Amino acid sequence: MVKTTIILDDEIYKKLINESIEKYGTAKKLSVLINEKLRAYNKPENPDHNKLTLTYRLGRQLSNAEINHLKEEYRGKTEWKQ
């Protein structure tokens, strides 16, 4: 476990304190609440986050415009089937 100091906006701090009191009955569990929120934030939202990802080398650099065009062109046209 690591101790650190963070600076919170007053409004955010008040909301977190109130939530801690509601959930745990005390403001002393603020660290527990913040850790829970950070863990939840870092969870992949998509249950298929472990899907296979394929990478292709084109042998040349693509501009952002070209990448965006290709993303749109192939969206929904490729999928992994077992």
PyMOL Python script that loads the backbone (N, CA, C, O; Angstrom):
from pymol import cmd

cmd.read_pdbstr("""\
ATOM      1  N   MET A   1       0.853  -1.171   0.000  1.00  0.00           N
ATOM      2  CA  MET A   1       0.000   0.000   0.000  1.00  0.00           C
ATOM      3  C   MET A   1       0.898   1.233   0.000  1.00  0.00           C
ATOM      4  O   MET A   1       1.936   1.261   0.662  1.00  0.00           O
ATOM      5  N   VAL A   2       0.490   2.235  -0.740  1.00  0.00           N
ATOM      6  CA  VAL A   2       1.258   3.459  -0.885  1.00  0.00           C
ATOM      7  C   VAL A   2       0.437   4.619  -0.355  1.00  0.00           C
ATOM      8  O   VAL A   2      -0.764   4.713  -0.612  1.00  0.00           O
ATOM      9  N   LYS A   3       1.088   5.496   0.380  1.00  0.00           N
ATOM     10  CA  LYS A   3       0.426   6.726   0.825  1.00  0.00           C
ATOM     11  C   LYS A   3       0.823   7.848  -0.111  1.00  0.00           C
ATOM     12  O   LYS A   3       1.981   7.971  -0.510  1.00  0.00           O
ATOM     13  N   THR A   4      -0.159   8.662  -0.454  1.00  0.00           N
ATOM     14  CA  THR A   4       0.116   9.805  -1.312  1.00  0.00           C
ATOM     15  C   THR A   4      -0.843  10.923  -0.954  1.00  0.00           C
ATOM     16  O   THR A   4      -1.871  10.695  -0.316  1.00  0.00           O
ATOM     17  N   THR A   5      -0.506  12.117  -1.365  1.00  0.00           N
ATOM     18  CA  THR A   5      -1.376  13.265  -1.151  1.00  0.00           C
ATOM     19  C   THR A   5      -1.933  13.695  -2.491  1.00  0.00           C
ATOM     20  O   THR A   5      -1.194  13.856  -3.462  1.00  0.00           O
ATOM     21  N   ILE A   6      -3.237  13.878  -2.537  1.00  0.00           N
ATOM     22  CA  ILE A   6      -3.865  14.393  -3.746  1.00  0.00           C
ATOM     23  C   ILE A   6      -4.672  15.627  -3.377  1.00  0.00           C
ATOM     24  O   ILE A   6      -5.127  15.775  -2.242  1.00  0.00           O
ATOM     25  N   ILE A   7      -4.840  16.493  -4.334  1.00  0.00           N
ATOM     26  CA  ILE A   7      -5.609  17.713  -4.107  1.00  0.00           C
ATOM     27  C   ILE A   7      -6.910  17.575  -4.889  1.00  0.00           C
ATOM     28  O   ILE A   7      -6.897  17.424  -6.111  1.00  0.00           O
ATOM     29  N   LEU A   8      -8.033  17.630  -4.174  1.00  0.00           N
ATOM     30  CA  LEU A   8      -9.352  17.484  -4.775  1.00  0.00           C
ATOM     31  C   LEU A   8     -10.065  18.820  -4.795  1.00  0.00           C
ATOM     32  O   LEU A   8      -9.868  19.658  -3.916  1.00  0.00           O
ATOM     33  N   ASP A   9     -10.894  19.010  -5.806  1.00  0.00           N
ATOM     34  CA  ASP A   9     -11.781  20.167  -5.800  1.00  0.00           C
ATOM     35  C   ASP A   9     -12.702  20.041  -4.585  1.00  0.00           C
ATOM     36  O   ASP A   9     -13.053  18.935  -4.174  1.00  0.00           O
ATOM     37  N   ASP A  10     -13.086  21.174  -4.022  1.00  0.00           N
ATOM     38  CA  ASP A  10     -13.954  21.158  -2.841  1.00  0.00           C
ATOM     39  C   ASP A  10     -15.242  20.393  -3.089  1.00  0.00           C
ATOM     40  O   ASP A  10     -15.690  19.626  -2.237  1.00  0.00           O
ATOM     41  N   GLU A  11     -15.835  20.601  -4.251  1.00  0.00           N
ATOM     42  CA  GLU A  11     -17.103  19.941  -4.593  1.00  0.00           C
ATOM     43  C   GLU A  11     -16.946  18.418  -4.643  1.00  0.00           C
ATOM     44  O   GLU A  11     -17.781  17.681  -4.119  1.00  0.00           O
ATOM     45  N   ILE A  12     -15.875  17.963  -5.276  1.00  0.00           N
ATOM     46  CA  ILE A  12     -15.625  16.523  -5.371  1.00  0.00           C
ATOM     47  C   ILE A  12     -15.383  15.947  -3.986  1.00  0.00           C
ATOM     48  O   ILE A  12     -15.900  14.880  -3.654  1.00  0.00           O
ATOM     49  N   TYR A  13     -14.605  16.646  -3.184  1.00  0.00           N
ATOM     50  CA  TYR A  13     -14.310  16.179  -1.834  1.00  0.00           C
ATOM     51  C   TYR A  13     -15.585  16.023  -1.020  1.00  0.00           C
ATOM     52  O   TYR A  13     -15.770  15.012  -0.343  1.00  0.00           O
ATOM     53  N   LYS A  14     -16.462  17.011  -1.081  1.00  0.00           N
ATOM     54  CA  LYS A  14     -17.719  16.944  -0.327  1.00  0.00           C
ATOM     55  C   LYS A  14     -18.570  15.758  -0.763  1.00  0.00           C
ATOM     56  O   LYS A  14     -19.150  15.061   0.069  1.00  0.00           O
ATOM     57  N   LYS A  15     -18.639  15.532  -2.089  1.00  0.00           N
ATOM     58  CA  LYS A  15     -19.418  14.395  -2.588  1.00  0.00           C
ATOM     59  C   LYS A  15     -18.835  13.074  -2.112  1.00  0.00           C
ATOM     60  O   LYS A  15     -19.577  12.174  -1.719  1.00  0.00           O
ATOM     61  N   LEU A  16     -17.522  12.951  -2.144  1.00  0.00           N
ATOM     62  CA  LEU A  16     -16.883  11.716  -1.711  1.00  0.00           C
ATOM     63  C   LEU A  16     -17.077  11.490  -0.208  1.00  0.00           C
ATOM     64  O   LEU A  16     -17.343  10.368   0.223  1.00  0.00           O
ATOM     65  N   ILE A  17     -16.947  12.538   0.574  1.00  0.00           N
ATOM     66  CA  ILE A  17     -17.154  12.421   2.018  1.00  0.00           C
ATOM     67  C   ILE A  17     -18.586  11.985   2.306  1.00  0.00           C
ATOM     68  O   ILE A  17     -18.815  11.082   3.111  1.00  0.00           O
ATOM     69  N   ASN A  18     -19.545  12.624   1.651  1.00  0.00           N
ATOM     70  CA  ASN A  18     -20.951  12.260   1.858  1.00  0.00           C
ATOM     71  C   ASN A  18     -21.208  10.810   1.462  1.00  0.00           C
ATOM     72  O   ASN A  18     -21.923  10.092   2.161  1.00  0.00           O
ATOM     73  N   GLU A  19     -20.630  10.381   0.347  1.00  0.00           N
ATOM     74  CA  GLU A  19     -20.812   8.991  -0.093  1.00  0.00           C
ATOM     75  C   GLU A  19     -20.173   8.016   0.890  1.00  0.00           C
ATOM     76  O   GLU A  19     -20.732   6.957   1.172  1.00  0.00           O
ATOM     77  N   SER A  20     -19.013   8.372   1.407  1.00  0.00           N
ATOM     78  CA  SER A  20     -18.342   7.532   2.393  1.00  0.00           C
ATOM     79  C   SER A  20     -19.185   7.398   3.666  1.00  0.00           C
ATOM     80  O   SER A  20     -19.300   6.309   4.229  1.00  0.00           O
ATOM     81  N   ILE A  21     -19.759   8.487   4.104  1.00  0.00           N
ATOM     82  CA  ILE A  21     -20.602   8.462   5.308  1.00  0.00           C
ATOM     83  C   ILE A  21     -21.856   7.617   5.052  1.00  0.00           C
ATOM     84  O   ILE A  21     -22.266   6.828   5.904  1.00  0.00           O
ATOM     85  N   GLU A  22     -22.454   7.792   3.877  1.00  0.00           N
ATOM     86  CA  GLU A  22     -23.655   7.013   3.535  1.00  0.00           C
ATOM     87  C   GLU A  22     -23.351   5.525   3.462  1.00  0.00           C
ATOM     88  O   GLU A  22     -24.121   4.699   3.952  1.00  0.00           O
ATOM     89  N   LYS A  23     -22.229   5.194   2.850  1.00  0.00           N
ATOM     90  CA  LYS A  23     -21.910   3.792   2.601  1.00  0.00           C
ATOM     91  C   LYS A  23     -21.303   3.097   3.822  1.00  0.00           C
ATOM     92  O   LYS A  23     -21.643   1.951   4.116  1.00  0.00           O
ATOM     93  N   TYR A  24     -20.406   3.788   4.534  1.00  0.00           N
ATOM     94  CA  TYR A  24     -19.670   3.155   5.621  1.00  0.00           C
ATOM     95  C   TYR A  24     -19.992   3.727   7.002  1.00  0.00           C
ATOM     96  O   TYR A  24     -19.562   3.179   8.018  1.00  0.00           O
ATOM     97  N   GLY A  25     -20.742   4.816   7.040  1.00  0.00           N
ATOM     98  CA  GLY A  25     -21.076   5.418   8.325  1.00  0.00           C
ATOM     99  C   GLY A  25     -19.988   6.294   8.899  1.00  0.00           C
ATOM    100  O   GLY A  25     -20.110   6.779  10.024  1.00  0.00           O
ATOM    101  N   THR A  26     -18.929   6.504   8.147  1.00  0.00           N
ATOM    102  CA  THR A  26     -17.825   7.338   8.617  1.00  0.00           C
ATOM    103  C   THR A  26     -17.068   7.926   7.428  1.00  0.00           C
ATOM    104  O   THR A  26     -17.033   7.343   6.344  1.00  0.00           O
ATOM    105  N   ALA A  27     -16.471   9.076   7.649  1.00  0.00           N
ATOM    106  CA  ALA A  27     -15.652   9.704   6.615  1.00  0.00           C
ATOM    107  C   ALA A  27     -14.242   9.109   6.596  1.00  0.00           C
ATOM    108  O   ALA A  27     -13.465   9.375   5.679  1.00  0.00           O
ATOM    109  N   LYS A  28     -13.917   8.306   7.608  1.00  0.00           N
ATOM    110  CA  LYS A  28     -12.572   7.735   7.690  1.00  0.00           C
ATOM    111  C   LYS A  28     -12.329   6.634   6.669  1.00  0.00           C
ATOM    112  O   LYS A  28     -11.203   6.157   6.527  1.00  0.00           O
ATOM    113  N   LYS A  29     -13.366   6.232   5.964  1.00  0.00           N
ATOM    114  CA  LYS A  29     -13.223   5.207   4.932  1.00  0.00           C
ATOM    115  C   LYS A  29     -13.086   5.821   3.539  1.00  0.00           C
ATOM    116  O   LYS A  29     -13.328   5.155   2.532  1.00  0.00           O
ATOM    117  N   LEU A  30     -12.699   7.082   3.491  1.00  0.00           N
ATOM    118  CA  LEU A  30     -12.559   7.782   2.218  1.00  0.00           C
ATOM    119  C   LEU A  30     -11.592   7.063   1.279  1.00  0.00           C
ATOM    120  O   LEU A  30     -11.864   6.944   0.085  1.00  0.00           O
ATOM    121  N   SER A  31     -10.476   6.588   1.804  1.00  0.00           N
ATOM    122  CA  SER A  31      -9.496   5.872   0.975  1.00  0.00           C
ATOM    123  C   SER A  31     -10.084   4.600   0.391  1.00  0.00           C
ATOM    124  O   SER A  31      -9.828   4.271  -0.768  1.00  0.00           O
ATOM    125  N   VAL A  32     -10.869   3.883   1.183  1.00  0.00           N
ATOM    126  CA  VAL A  32     -11.508   2.657   0.700  1.00  0.00           C
ATOM    127  C   VAL A  32     -12.437   2.992  -0.464  1.00  0.00           C
ATOM    128  O   VAL A  32     -12.428   2.317  -1.494  1.00  0.00           O
ATOM    129  N   LEU A  33     -13.236   4.039  -0.289  1.00  0.00           N
ATOM    130  CA  LEU A  33     -14.172   4.452  -1.323  1.00  0.00           C
ATOM    131  C   LEU A  33     -13.448   4.860  -2.606  1.00  0.00           C
ATOM    132  O   LEU A  33     -13.855   4.464  -3.699  1.00  0.00           O
ATOM    133  N   ILE A  34     -12.394   5.639  -2.482  1.00  0.00           N
ATOM    134  CA  ILE A  34     -11.637   6.088  -3.659  1.00  0.00           C
ATOM    135  C   ILE A  34     -10.993   4.897  -4.365  1.00  0.00           C
ATOM    136  O   ILE A  34     -10.986   4.839  -5.594  1.00  0.00           O
ATOM    137  N   ASN A  35     -10.449   3.944  -3.600  1.00  0.00           N
ATOM    138  CA  ASN A  35      -9.868   2.747  -4.212  1.00  0.00           C
ATOM    139  C   ASN A  35     -10.922   1.951  -4.966  1.00  0.00           C
ATOM    140  O   ASN A  35     -10.655   1.458  -6.062  1.00  0.00           O
ATOM    141  N   GLU A  36     -12.118   1.816  -4.395  1.00  0.00           N
ATOM    142  CA  GLU A  36     -13.209   1.113  -5.087  1.00  0.00           C
ATOM    143  C   GLU A  36     -13.550   1.807  -6.398  1.00  0.00           C
ATOM    144  O   GLU A  36     -13.726   1.154  -7.427  1.00  0.00           O
ATOM    145  N   LYS A  37     -13.642   3.122  -6.357  1.00  0.00           N
ATOM    146  CA  LYS A  37     -13.989   3.879  -7.555  1.00  0.00           C
ATOM    147  C   LYS A  37     -12.898   3.745  -8.628  1.00  0.00           C
ATOM    148  O   LYS A  37     -13.213   3.615  -9.811  1.00  0.00           O
ATOM    149  N   LEU A  38     -11.646   3.774  -8.234  1.00  0.00           N
ATOM    150  CA  LEU A  38     -10.561   3.631  -9.198  1.00  0.00           C
ATOM    151  C   LEU A  38     -10.535   2.232  -9.806  1.00  0.00           C
ATOM    152  O   LEU A  38     -10.287   2.075 -11.001  1.00  0.00           O
ATOM    153  N   ARG A  39     -10.792   1.214  -8.979  1.00  0.00           N
ATOM    154  CA  ARG A  39     -10.852  -0.149  -9.521  1.00  0.00           C
ATOM    155  C   ARG A  39     -11.984  -0.282 -10.524  1.00  0.00           C
ATOM    156  O   ARG A  39     -11.808  -0.869 -11.592  1.00  0.00           O
ATOM    157  N   ALA A  40     -13.148   0.261 -10.182  1.00  0.00           N
ATOM    158  CA  ALA A  40     -14.301   0.190 -11.080  1.00  0.00           C
ATOM    159  C   ALA A  40     -14.019   0.950 -12.370  1.00  0.00           C
ATOM    160  O   ALA A  40     -14.417   0.508 -13.448  1.00  0.00           O
ATOM    161  N   TYR A  41     -13.342   2.079 -12.271  1.00  0.00           N
ATOM    162  CA  TYR A  41     -13.015   2.890 -13.450  1.00  0.00           C
ATOM    163  C   TYR A  41     -12.073   2.130 -14.381  1.00  0.00           C
ATOM    164  O   TYR A  41     -12.174   2.252 -15.602  1.00  0.00           O
ATOM    165  N   ASN A  42     -11.171   1.358 -13.815  1.00  0.00           N
ATOM    166  CA  ASN A  42     -10.169   0.653 -14.617  1.00  0.00           C
ATOM    167  C   ASN A  42     -10.643  -0.688 -15.147  1.00  0.00           C
ATOM    168  O   ASN A  42      -9.925  -1.329 -15.915  1.00  0.00           O
ATOM    169  N   LYS A  43     -11.839  -1.133 -14.757  1.00  0.00           N
ATOM    170  CA  LYS A  43     -12.367  -2.386 -15.289  1.00  0.00           C
ATOM    171  C   LYS A  43     -12.751  -2.189 -16.746  1.00  0.00           C
ATOM    172  O   LYS A  43     -13.320  -1.160 -17.111  1.00  0.00           O
ATOM    173  N   PRO A  44     -12.438  -3.176 -17.578  1.00  0.00           N
ATOM    174  CA  PRO A  44     -12.898  -3.083 -18.966  1.00  0.00           C
ATOM    175  C   PRO A  44     -14.427  -3.096 -18.998  1.00  0.00           C
ATOM    176  O   PRO A  44     -15.057  -3.943 -18.365  1.00  0.00           O
ATOM    177  N   GLU A  45     -15.009  -2.172 -19.724  1.00  0.00           N
ATOM    178  CA  GLU A  45     -16.463  -2.097 -19.802  1.00  0.00           C
ATOM    179  C   GLU A  45     -17.018  -3.164 -20.730  1.00  0.00           C
ATOM    180  O   GLU A  45     -18.167  -3.582 -20.581  1.00  0.00           O
ATOM    181  N   ASN A  46     -16.225  -3.599 -21.667  1.00  0.00           N
ATOM    182  CA  ASN A  46     -16.666  -4.580 -22.635  1.00  0.00           C
ATOM    183  C   ASN A  46     -16.314  -5.974 -22.125  1.00  0.00           C
ATOM    184  O   ASN A  46     -15.140  -6.259 -21.891  1.00  0.00           O
ATOM    185  N   PRO A  47     -17.314  -6.858 -21.946  1.00  0.00           N
ATOM    186  CA  PRO A  47     -16.998  -8.199 -21.451  1.00  0.00           C
ATOM    187  C   PRO A  47     -16.158  -9.001 -22.433  1.00  0.00           C
ATOM    188  O   PRO A  47     -15.586 -10.022 -22.051  1.00  0.00           O
ATOM    189  N   ASP A  48     -16.068  -8.573 -23.672  1.00  0.00           N
ATOM    190  CA  ASP A  48     -15.262  -9.264 -24.678  1.00  0.00           C
ATOM    191  C   ASP A  48     -13.875  -8.658 -24.811  1.00  0.00           C
ATOM    192  O   ASP A  48     -13.256  -8.753 -25.871  1.00  0.00           O
ATOM    193  N   HIS A  49     -13.376  -8.032 -23.741  1.00  0.00           N
ATOM    194  CA  HIS A  49     -12.094  -7.329 -23.832  1.00  0.00           C
ATOM    195  C   HIS A  49     -10.925  -8.265 -24.114  1.00  0.00           C
ATOM    196  O   HIS A  49      -9.847  -7.797 -24.481  1.00  0.00           O
ATOM    197  N   ASN A  50     -11.103  -9.553 -23.956  1.00  0.00           N
ATOM    198  CA  ASN A  50     -10.018 -10.497 -24.224  1.00  0.00           C
ATOM    199  C   ASN A  50     -10.058 -11.066 -25.638  1.00  0.00           C
ATOM    200  O   ASN A  50      -9.377 -12.051 -25.923  1.00  0.00           O
ATOM    201  N   LYS A  51     -10.836 -10.469 -26.520  1.00  0.00           N
ATOM    202  CA  LYS A  51     -10.914 -10.953 -27.892  1.00  0.00           C
ATOM    203  C   LYS A  51      -9.559 -10.861 -28.574  1.00  0.00           C
ATOM    204  O   LYS A  51      -8.720 -10.024 -28.238  1.00  0.00           O
ATOM    205  N   LEU A  52      -9.379 -11.719 -29.508  1.00  0.00           N
ATOM    206  CA  LEU A  52      -8.146 -11.739 -30.281  1.00  0.00           C
ATOM    207  C   LEU A  52      -7.993 -10.449 -31.081  1.00  0.00           C
ATOM    208  O   LEU A  52      -8.942  -9.988 -31.716  1.00  0.00           O
ATOM    209  N   THR A  53      -6.815  -9.880 -31.046  1.00  0.00           N
ATOM    210  CA  THR A  53      -6.512  -8.697 -31.834  1.00  0.00           C
ATOM    211  C   THR A  53      -5.424  -9.051 -32.841  1.00  0.00           C
ATOM    212  O   THR A  53      -4.374  -9.578 -32.474  1.00  0.00           O
ATOM    213  N   LEU A  54      -5.678  -8.761 -34.085  1.00  0.00           N
ATOM    214  CA  LEU A  54      -4.696  -9.020 -35.128  1.00  0.00           C
ATOM    215  C   LEU A  54      -4.024  -7.718 -35.533  1.00  0.00           C
ATOM    216  O   LEU A  54      -4.666  -6.669 -35.603  1.00  0.00           O
ATOM    217  N   THR A  55      -2.742  -7.796 -35.796  1.00  0.00           N
ATOM    218  CA  THR A  55      -1.982  -6.631 -36.230  1.00  0.00           C
ATOM    219  C   THR A  55      -1.391  -6.927 -37.606  1.00  0.00           C
ATOM    220  O   THR A  55      -0.834  -7.999 -37.847  1.00  0.00           O
ATOM    221  N   TYR A  56      -1.526  -5.958 -38.493  1.00  0.00           N
ATOM    222  CA  TYR A  56      -0.985  -6.096 -39.841  1.00  0.00           C
ATOM    223  C   TYR A  56       0.085  -5.041 -40.065  1.00  0.00           C
ATOM    224  O   TYR A  56      -0.074  -3.885 -39.674  1.00  0.00           O
ATOM    225  N   ARG A  57       1.187  -5.454 -40.703  1.00  0.00           N
ATOM    226  CA  ARG A  57       2.231  -4.510 -41.079  1.00  0.00           C
ATOM    227  C   ARG A  57       2.060  -4.178 -42.549  1.00  0.00           C
ATOM    228  O   ARG A  57       2.026  -5.065 -43.402  1.00  0.00           O
ATOM    229  N   LEU A  58       1.952  -2.897 -42.830  1.00  0.00           N
ATOM    230  CA  LEU A  58       1.758  -2.464 -44.212  1.00  0.00           C
ATOM    231  C   LEU A  58       3.059  -2.092 -44.899  1.00  0.00           C
ATOM    232  O   LEU A  58       3.105  -1.974 -46.123  1.00  0.00           O
ATOM    233  N   GLY A  59       4.108  -1.909 -44.126  1.00  0.00           N
ATOM    234  CA  GLY A  59       5.384  -1.539 -44.717  1.00  0.00           C
ATOM    235  C   GLY A  59       5.470  -0.063 -45.050  1.00  0.00           C
ATOM    236  O   GLY A  59       6.413   0.370 -45.712  1.00  0.00           O
ATOM    237  N   ARG A  60       4.495   0.718 -44.597  1.00  0.00           N
ATOM    238  CA  ARG A  60       4.539   2.168 -44.824  1.00  0.00           C
ATOM    239  C   ARG A  60       3.748   2.862 -43.721  1.00  0.00           C
ATOM    240  O   ARG A  60       2.928   2.248 -43.039  1.00  0.00           O
ATOM    241  N   GLN A  61       4.011   4.132 -43.565  1.00  0.00           N
ATOM    242  CA  GLN A  61       3.298   4.933 -42.577  1.00  0.00           C
ATOM    243  C   GLN A  61       1.966   5.387 -43.153  1.00  0.00           C
ATOM    244  O   GLN A  61       1.882   5.708 -44.338  1.00  0.00           O
ATOM    245  N   LEU A  62       0.937   5.416 -42.339  1.00  0.00           N
ATOM    246  CA  LEU A  62      -0.372   5.935 -42.745  1.00  0.00           C
ATOM    247  C   LEU A  62      -0.645   7.240 -42.023  1.00  0.00           C
ATOM    248  O   LEU A  62      -0.277   7.410 -40.861  1.00  0.00           O
ATOM    249  N   SER A  63      -1.286   8.149 -42.713  1.00  0.00           N
ATOM    250  CA  SER A  63      -1.688   9.393 -42.076  1.00  0.00           C
ATOM    251  C   SER A  63      -2.914   9.116 -41.211  1.00  0.00           C
ATOM    252  O   SER A  63      -3.560   8.079 -41.365  1.00  0.00           O
ATOM    253  N   ASN A  64      -3.236  10.030 -40.306  1.00  0.00           N
ATOM    254  CA  ASN A  64      -4.429   9.876 -39.477  1.00  0.00           C
ATOM    255  C   ASN A  64      -5.687   9.795 -40.331  1.00  0.00           C
ATOM    256  O   ASN A  64      -6.597   9.027 -40.022  1.00  0.00           O
ATOM    257  N   ALA A  65      -5.746  10.574 -41.395  1.00  0.00           N
ATOM    258  CA  ALA A  65      -6.907  10.549 -42.287  1.00  0.00           C
ATOM    259  C   ALA A  65      -7.060   9.169 -42.930  1.00  0.00           C
ATOM    260  O   ALA A  65      -8.171   8.647 -43.022  1.00  0.00           O
ATOM    261  N   GLU A  66      -5.943   8.575 -43.375  1.00  0.00           N
ATOM    262  CA  GLU A  66      -5.993   7.245 -43.981  1.00  0.00           C
ATOM    263  C   GLU A  66      -6.436   6.192 -42.966  1.00  0.00           C
ATOM    264  O   GLU A  66      -7.228   5.307 -43.287  1.00  0.00           O
ATOM    265  N   ILE A  67      -5.924   6.294 -41.748  1.00  0.00           N
ATOM    266  CA  ILE A  67      -6.307   5.354 -40.688  1.00  0.00           C
ATOM    267  C   ILE A  67      -7.800   5.458 -40.402  1.00  0.00           C
ATOM    268  O   ILE A  67      -8.488   4.442 -40.313  1.00  0.00           O
ATOM    269  N   ASN A  68      -8.300   6.675 -40.259  1.00  0.00           N
ATOM    270  CA  ASN A  68      -9.723   6.862 -39.983  1.00  0.00           C
ATOM    271  C   ASN A  68     -10.590   6.353 -41.121  1.00  0.00           C
ATOM    272  O   ASN A  68     -11.644   5.763 -40.884  1.00  0.00           O
ATOM    273  N   HIS A  69     -10.155   6.577 -42.357  1.00  0.00           N
ATOM    274  CA  HIS A  69     -10.898   6.087 -43.514  1.00  0.00           C
ATOM    275  C   HIS A  69     -10.961   4.557 -43.500  1.00  0.00           C
ATOM    276  O   HIS A  69     -12.021   3.980 -43.740  1.00  0.00           O
ATOM    277  N   LEU A  70      -9.845   3.906 -43.222  1.00  0.00           N
ATOM    278  CA  LEU A  70      -9.812   2.452 -43.193  1.00  0.00           C
ATOM    279  C   LEU A  70     -10.643   1.890 -42.052  1.00  0.00           C
ATOM    280  O   LEU A  70     -11.301   0.862 -42.206  1.00  0.00           O
ATOM    281  N   LYS A  71     -10.615   2.568 -40.899  1.00  0.00           N
ATOM    282  CA  LYS A  71     -11.438   2.119 -39.770  1.00  0.00           C
ATOM    283  C   LYS A  71     -12.908   2.136 -40.146  1.00  0.00           C
ATOM    284  O   LYS A  71     -13.637   1.194 -39.834  1.00  0.00           O
ATOM    285  N   GLU A  72     -13.351   3.186 -40.806  1.00  0.00           N
ATOM    286  CA  GLU A  72     -14.749   3.287 -41.224  1.00  0.00           C
ATOM    287  C   GLU A  72     -15.068   2.249 -42.299  1.00  0.00           C
ATOM    288  O   GLU A  72     -16.129   1.626 -42.274  1.00  0.00           O
ATOM    289  N   GLU A  73     -14.145   2.069 -43.237  1.00  0.00           N
ATOM    290  CA  GLU A  73     -14.373   1.150 -44.347  1.00  0.00           C
ATOM    291  C   GLU A  73     -14.541  -0.297 -43.870  1.00  0.00           C
ATOM    292  O   GLU A  73     -15.358  -1.038 -44.417  1.00  0.00           O
ATOM    293  N   TYR A  74     -13.775  -0.698 -42.857  1.00  0.00           N
ATOM    294  CA  TYR A  74     -13.793  -2.091 -42.405  1.00  0.00           C
ATOM    295  C   TYR A  74     -14.624  -2.308 -41.145  1.00  0.00           C
ATOM    296  O   TYR A  74     -14.695  -3.431 -40.645  1.00  0.00           O
ATOM    297  N   ARG A  75     -15.252  -1.264 -40.626  1.00  0.00           N
ATOM    298  CA  ARG A  75     -16.066  -1.405 -39.412  1.00  0.00           C
ATOM    299  C   ARG A  75     -17.194  -2.403 -39.660  1.00  0.00           C
ATOM    300  O   ARG A  75     -17.966  -2.247 -40.606  1.00  0.00           O
ATOM    301  N   GLY A  76     -17.292  -3.421 -38.818  1.00  0.00           N
ATOM    302  CA  GLY A  76     -18.361  -4.388 -38.912  1.00  0.00           C
ATOM    303  C   GLY A  76     -18.170  -5.431 -40.001  1.00  0.00           C
ATOM    304  O   GLY A  76     -18.989  -6.341 -40.128  1.00  0.00           O
ATOM    305  N   LYS A  77     -17.105  -5.320 -40.792  1.00  0.00           N
ATOM    306  CA  LYS A  77     -16.888  -6.274 -41.887  1.00  0.00           C
ATOM    307  C   LYS A  77     -15.982  -7.423 -41.478  1.00  0.00           C
ATOM    308  O   LYS A  77     -15.899  -8.436 -42.172  1.00  0.00           O
ATOM    309  N   THR A  78     -15.314  -7.265 -40.366  1.00  0.00           N
ATOM    310  CA  THR A  78     -14.434  -8.326 -39.919  1.00  0.00           C
ATOM    311  C   THR A  78     -14.877  -8.774 -38.530  1.00  0.00           C
ATOM    312  O   THR A  78     -15.325  -7.972 -37.711  1.00  0.00           O
ATOM    313  N   GLU A  79     -14.742 -10.060 -38.292  1.00  0.00           N
ATOM    314  CA  GLU A  79     -15.061 -10.596 -36.982  1.00  0.00           C
ATOM    315  C   GLU A  79     -14.325 -11.916 -36.800  1.00  0.00           C
ATOM    316  O   GLU A  79     -13.880 -12.538 -37.764  1.00  0.00           O
ATOM    317  N   TRP A  80     -14.211 -12.317 -35.579  1.00  0.00           N
ATOM    318  CA  TRP A  80     -13.533 -13.555 -35.236  1.00  0.00           C
ATOM    319  C   TRP A  80     -14.590 -14.617 -35.002  1.00  0.00           C
ATOM    320  O   TRP A  80     -15.503 -14.426 -34.199  1.00  0.00           O
ATOM    321  N   LYS A  81     -14.469 -15.728 -35.697  1.00  0.00           N
ATOM    322  CA  LYS A  81     -15.381 -16.850 -35.504  1.00  0.00           C
ATOM    323  C   LYS A  81     -14.574 -18.060 -35.091  1.00  0.00           C
ATOM    324  O   LYS A  81     -13.500 -18.320 -35.633  1.00  0.00           O
ATOM    325  N   GLN A  82     -15.097 -18.794 -34.134  1.00  0.00           N
ATOM    326  CA  GLN A  82     -14.398 -19.980 -33.680  1.00  0.00           C
ATOM    327  C   GLN A  82     -14.934 -21.209 -34.354  1.00  0.00           C
ATOM    328  O   GLN A  82     -14.459 -22.314 -34.091  1.00  0.00           O
TER     329      GLN A  82
END
""", "prot")
cmd.dss("prot")
cmd.show_as("cartoon", "prot")
cmd.util.cbc("prot")
cmd.orient("prot")
